[in-house]
Amino acid sequence: MQVQNLIERCILFHMSQDQCVRALAEHAGIKPLVTVTVWKELQKENKEFFRAYLQVTTPRPLFMSRCFQRRPNLARRKHWK
């Protein structure tokens, strides 16, 4: 299978570039330099997609994570009387 297709599969799983490089090295035996090179070429060809993708896959600051974790608690409190 082509490296590009494997990278596209990683993207479907919302993996970062580093996670994808490690996964392809471990599971498909592809050298990290090859994966990074293909990833960079894909970035050049699809700048807008990767700009948006980076925003989705970049970890949120801790304080933002806490806000999102509290939502289920708030929902439970509505049921209290």
Salt bridges, closest charged atoms under 4 A:
GLU26 OE2 - HIS27 NE2 3.80
GLU41 OE2 - LYS44 NZ 3.31
GLU48 OE2 - ARG51 NH1 2.47
